[in-house]
Amino acid sequence: MKVTLRGGLTLAGCLAVTVTNFLVASMWVYLTLFTVKYIFGEGPMRLCYRLSAAYHNFLQRAYFSWVGGLLEFGLGTRVAYTIVDDEGQEHLEQHYTTAIRSEDGRAEKYVDLDKFLRPPSTPGRAKIIIMNHHCRLDWLYMLLFFARTRGMVQQVRFVLKGELRQLPVLGWTMEMFRYLFLSRSWENDAKYIEGMVQFFHDTKDTPVVFIFPEGTDLSPSNVERSQAYAAKAGLPKFHHVLNPRTTGLIAVVKMLGGPEKVEEVLDFTIGYTYHAPGERPNEPSLINGHHPKKVHLLLRRYVLEGTEAAARANPASVVPADEAKMAAWTHERFAEKEQLLSRFYVSNPVGFDAADVKAVLSTQLGLSCYDSDEEQVRHPHRSQWRRYYQQVGPFGVVLVPLYWLVPVTYFVLCTRWWLSVLWTVAVLFTFTKGIKAVGGLQRALLLSKVAPEKTAMQRLRQWLEIRQTKDKKED
């Protein structure tokens, strides 16, 4: 397989930073949680969960900012996004734009993702994101956009296939980020999701659950199967999306608490400017130079029927609470995505054209776009770093270089490199076997409850009592 110098260095650096950060910090967090839980029981775990959540929220924001920086500066992937507002153009400009100072001192506005993508307002609340699943790397390229938020970046909980949790280091980290992993067996998945949602409620988390209703990506074989199913079920035949599976989405909405707890449903539509015509992104494209030139995102927000926000909102931006109607609503959204993407790929690499979006959705809605290429044309003297700083903020920009200092410092301090390599291999091997034996970090640390009589402290007390009883009898 072809590997470019740029892609190879990016991947090697990514692996070095990820593994080193695990060795320096994360592994000790996992060991501490496991030790406290199985020695002292559930009593002190409430505080431990809060500290762990704060640490992993910080780590997720750092990771998203760092990977987003790698994709933009390492691979040169550009971004474009379009915000759709059913309340109209005036409402959009009033609520979702930010003024910045240009080089000549004039104030100018740009559409701000951080204002549109807000985390849930209070503990115990949640939001849901749905998106078409174009390729297996969709979730990775979404980091480009989440890095441009301040609060939501810490709250995103992707719903991913179960195999990913088994990846050393990366999979373990995603488990502790409280992502949801599905096994494609709804009976098992429903119990697992219910357990994770209960954990969110118990820890007063504010999750933003990111789900792909199609259930799988847009590979040719999946398109063929989806079209065959559509023909039998009397559904429309799609080419740019798959017919959504609504069971999981409806169940997640219900488990999260329905209209009382779910503040918004955000609808994303992703499209790519391919490296070559028809070349969908995949894992090898990250290192062989065939990564997409640009990632495009269309964003629209909805509120659930029965909420105070729904009573004030435009009827077009309300999701029905009834399960059958919600399923129909989901199918309507994917029918819209099919039309939007069919127009998108005809005009590719132009992207989501404003006239096309209004022709498919509504001429009355508000629409505002950001395109990094157009920004470069308008402001050729504004560096890419400065644009990234304005959107990601100082926290994200500072973390990108700092993240690289961790492996450099680690290996500089380890004067005997062969010892550090042996230590790394031994730790990864031990953790791989151990985590597999306990059924995964989420099962061992988040979902299972340790009975008081099963804790090491209680067993030690019982053993001491038995010893004292025997000593008394001997005396």
N, C-alpha and C positions, 0 to 999 in steps of 0.2 A: 504494500500500500504506500502511495506517495505521501511524504510528510514534508511540508515546507519548513524553512528555518523559523519563520514567524510563528507558525502553528505549533511546531515542536517546542520552541522555547516557552510559548504561552502555556501549553499543557504541562510541561515539566515544572515550570514555576508554580502553576496551580496545584499540582500534586505535592510539591515540596512544602508550600505554605500550609496546605490543608493538613498534611500529616504532622508537620512540626507543631502547629497550633494544637492539634489533638494531644501530642505528647507533652507539651508544656502546660496546658490548662485543662482541656475537656476531660481527659481520662481521669484526672483527679476528682473532678466534679462527679462523674459517674460512680467512681469508687466510694466517695463520701456518701452519696445518696444511698447506695446499696448497703453500705456499712450501717448507717444510722437506721435505715428501715428494718433490716433484719436483726439488728442487735437490740434496738430500743423500741421497735414497733411503730405504730401509726401516730403516736402522740406528738413527737417533734416534727413530723413530716409536713405539717401545714406550713411551718416557717421555712422548711427546706424547699418545698415546692415554690414558695414565693421567691426565694433567693435564686433558685434554679431558673424560674421563669424570667426574672430580671436579667440574669446572666445570658440566657439563650436569646432573649429579645434583643439585647445589645449585640450579641454575636451575629444574629440574623441580619440586623441592619448593617453591621460591618461587612458581613459576607456578601450581601446584595450589592452594596456600594463598591466593594472590591471586584466582584465578578463583573458587574456592569462596567467598571472602568477597564477591565481586561478585554471585554468584548468590543468596547468603543476604541480604546487606545492600542490594545494589543492586536486585535484582528481588523480593526477599522470598520466595524459594523455601524451604520448610521441609523438614526431613529426618526420617525414621523408619527404624529398622533393627531387624531381629530376628536374633539369633544362635541357631542350632540346634546342639546338641551331642549326638551319639549316645551319648556316655559317661554321660549322665544329668545331672540338675539339680545335684547336689552337685559334680560335676566342673566344670560350667560356672561356678558361683558361685566355686569355688576358683581357677580359672585365668583367667577372662575378665571379672572385675568389678574395679572400682577404688573405693576409699573416698574420699569428698570431704567437706569440712566445710560444713554448711549455715549459714544466717544465725544460727540460734539456738545454734550451737556443737555440734550433734549430728553424728555421723558417719553418712553414708548411702552406699549403694553404687549404682553404675550400671554397665551393661554397657559395656565399654571396647573400641572397635574396634582400638585400637593393640595390645592384647594378643592379639586374635584374628588380625589381619592382620600377621603378622611376615614380614620378608624372609628369604630363604634363609640358613641358618646359617653357611655357609662359602663362600669363593670357588670357583667352578666348579659350585656347586649351583644349582638352579632350582625355580620353582614355576609352576603353570599355573592360570589362572582361566578358567572358562567361564560364560557368561551368555546369557540370551535377549536377542534384539535387537529391542526393541519399536519404537524409532524411530531416526532418524539422529543424534540428539543423546544417545544413551545414554552414549557415552564421555565427553561433556562433563559430564553430571550425575554421573558417577562421581567426578569431582574433589571433589564435596562430601564424599564418604566417605573417599577417599584422603588428603585434607587432614587428616583426624583420626587419621592414623597418623604415626609418627616415622621409621621406617626403610623400610617398603614403599613409601611415597610416592616415594622416589627410584629404585626398582627396576622400576616398572611399565613394561612394553613392550606397548603396544596393537597388535593386528593390525587394520589398517584397509585400506580400498580404495585402490588405487594413485593415483586422481585427487587425493587429498588432499595427496600429496607435492609437487604442482605449485603449491600455494598459495604466493604470495610471503610470506616471513618465517615465517608459521606452519608451512607445509609444510617449509621448510628446518630449522626448529627441531625439528620432530618427527623428521626424518631423523637429526639429531644426538642426539636422545633415544634413538636406536636402536630406534624403532618398526619394525614389519614391515608392508610394503605389498604387497597382493596384486593381481594383474592378472586374476584369474579364469581363467588358463590354468595348469593344475596342472603341466604340464611345465616352464614357466618359473618358476612360483612355488616348486616343490620345490627347484630349483637355487639360487634366491635365498635361501630360508629356510635351506637347508643352509649357504650362505656366511655368513649372519648368525649362525647358531648357532655356526659355527666361530670367528667373530670374538668371540663371547661367551666361548668356551672359551679362546681365545688371550689375551684381555685379563683373564681370571679374573673376568668379570662375574658377577653374581648376579641374572639376570633373572627377573621375574615376568611371564610371557607371558599377556596377556589376549586371549582369542579368543572370537569369536561363532560357535559351530558351525553356526548356521543359514545363515550366509554372507550374509544380507541382512536388511533390517528387515521389520516386520510391516505393510507396505502392503497394501491390498485386493488388488491384482494379484498380489503375492507369495503371499498367503494362497490365492488361487485356484489358482495354479500348484502350490503345495505340496500342496494337497488333491487336485488331479488326479494328481500323482505318487504320492501315498499310495494312491489308488484302484487305480493300476496295479501298485504294488509290494506291495499287501496290508498297508499300514501304517495305523495309526489316523489318523483325520482330525482335525486340530487347528484351533482357532479363535483361541487366544490366543498360540500359538507356532507355529513352522514345524517340519517334520520336519528334524532336524539332518543335516548332511553330515559324516560321521565321518572321511573320508579325511584331511583336513587336520589334525584334532586328533590322530589316531593317529600321523601322520607327525611332528608337532611333538614329541609325547612321545618318540618313538623317536630323533629327531635330538638332542634335549636330553640323551639318555643313559639314558632309561628309569628303572627302579627304582633304579639306582645313583646317578643324579644328580637326579631329580625328587623333591623332598621331599613335596610335597602337590599335590592338585588341589582347588581351591576352587570351589564351585558357588554362583553368585549368581543370584537371581531378582529382577528389577526390575519395579516397578509404579508407576503415577503416579496422583495425584489431579488429574484434568484441570481446566483452567480452565472448560470446559463439557463436558457429557456427550459422550463419543465423540471429543473433539478431541485427537488425538495431537500431541505436541510436534513442532515442526519449526523450521527456521532462522528464518522470519519471526516465530514466537511469542516469540523473544527480545526483539524490539523493538516488537511491536504490543500488548503487554499480555496476550497469551493464553498465557503460559508456564504450566507446571503449578504448582499450588498447593503440592504436596508430592511428594517423591520417596521411595519406599519400597524397601527392600532386604532380602531374606532371604538369609542366609549360612549355608553348611554346608561342612565340611571333610572331605576324604578323603585316604587315603594309598594309594600304589601297592602292589600285591601283590608280595611278594619283598623288602620292606624290613624292617628291625628294628622300625620303628613299626607296620607292618602285623601283625606277630606279636603285638603287645600290644594292638592296637586292637579295637574292636567290629567283628565281621564286616560289619555294615551300612555301615561307613565305609571299606571297602577297595575299591579299583578293580582289577579283574582285569587282569593284564599281557598275557594273550593278546589279539591284535588283534580277533578275531571277538567275543570276550566283552566287550572294551572298547567295541566298537561297539554291542553290545546294551545295555551299561550306560549309554551316552550316550543312547540312545533311551528307556530307562527314566527317566532324569533329566528328559527333556523331557516325557514323559507325566505325571510328577509336577508339573512346572511348569504344564502345561495345567490340571490339577485345582486347583492352588493359585491360579492367576490367575483361573480361572472363579469361584471362591469370592470372591477378592479384589474383582473388579469388580462382583459382586452386592452386596457390602457397602460398596463405595467411597462416600464417602472414608474409611471406617473403617480400611482397610488389611488387613494380614495378621493375622487373628484367631488367637489361640493355639489355640483349640479346633479351628479349621479346619486349621491346620498339623499338629496332632497326629492329626487324623482322616485326613489324606492320607499323612503320613509314618510316625509311630509314637507311641503314647501313652507310651512309655518314655523318649523323648528329653528332654534338657534344653532349656529355652526361656527366653530373656530378651529384652526389648524396650526400645528407647529411642524416644521420640517427643517432638520439640521442642515440640509443642503441649501435651502432657500435662505436660512439664517447666515450661512457662510457667504452667499452672494450679496446679501444686503449689507453685511458687516465684514468685509474681507480682512480688516485689521484686528478684529476681535478673535483672540486665540481660542482654540478648542477647549483648553483648560479653563479659560474664563467663562465660557458658555456652560461648561460642566459644573463649575463652581456656583454659578447663578442658579442652576436648577437643582443640583444635589445638595448644595449647602456646604459649609466648612467642615462639618462632621464627616461627610462622605469623602470629600476631597483629601482631608488629612489622613483618613484611614487607608486610602489606596497605597501611598508609599510606606506608611507605618506597618501595614500587613506584611510587606516584603522584608522588613527588618527582622521579623521573628526568626525565619529559617537562617538568615545570614548570621544573626547573633548566636543562635543555637549551635551552628556548626563551627563558628569561630571559637566559641568557648570550649567546645569539645575538641581538644587538641589531638586526641587519638580518634580519627574519623572511623576507623574500623570498629571501635567499641560502640560508637553511636549507631552505626549501621546494625550491628548485632543486637543492640538494645531495641532499636526500632522494629526489627524483624520479630524479636521475641515478644514484644508488647502486642504487636498486631496479631500474631499467631494466637497468643493467650486470650486476647479479647474476642477474636473471631470464634474460638471454641467456646469460651464462656458465655458470650451473648447468645450463641446458637443454643447452648444447653438450657438457658433459662427462658427461651422462646422470644427473645428480643427485649430491648430496653423498655419499650412502652408496657409490655406485659409484666415485666419484672418490677418496674419502678412506679408506673403510673396507674395501671389498671388493677393490679392484684392488691388485696388487703392481707396483711399479716395478722393472724389471730394472736392475742396477747400471750397465750400459752406456748406459741411457736417461736417467740423471740428468743434470742440467745441469752438475754438478761434473765428472763423468766426461767429458762431451762437451767441456768446457773444457780438461781435461787432454789429451785427444786432439788438440784444436786446437793447443794449445801445443806438444805434441810434434811435430806436423806442421810448425809454424812453425820450431821449432828445427832440425829435419832440413833444411828448405829453406835456412835461414840457413847451416848448416854446408856444404851443397853449394855455395852461392854463394861462400862464403869459399874 
